[in-house]
Amino acid sequence: MALAERLPNIGAIGFRQLDSKGRVHYMQPASGESLRCVPSFFNYGAMLSKEAFDTAGGFFEPLGYYFEENELSLKLIDKEFQVIYDPSLTIVHHENSAGQRSTRDTAIVLA
């Protein structure tokens, strides 16, 4: 919350993904250890500005379960909101044996 309040024009803040053993997962919005602007957040862990989400028109539901965050990120950037990756914010991603998430992920939309 402090980051969202400190930086102007935040649309989304993506989190670092850890595997079920607490190791850094191979899929991240960016490499490195520092806060940075990125072209897309991943929906396994993110905070979104409600204003930005509404202004961008939300998720394009026909995309379904995959790539919806990429499309929303492009709309956020087009509306001049920033998409940020903060590796200090983490979320554990549990996968089934086929390498898929066992439940649908949730993005937190901030008022």
Protein Blocks (a to p, Z undefined) as FASTA:
>chain_A
ZZmmmpghifbdcdddddfkopacfbdfbecjbdcddfbdcfkbccddfklmmmnopaaf
knomnoklmmmmmmmmmnopacdddfkbccdddddfkopafbdcdddddZZ
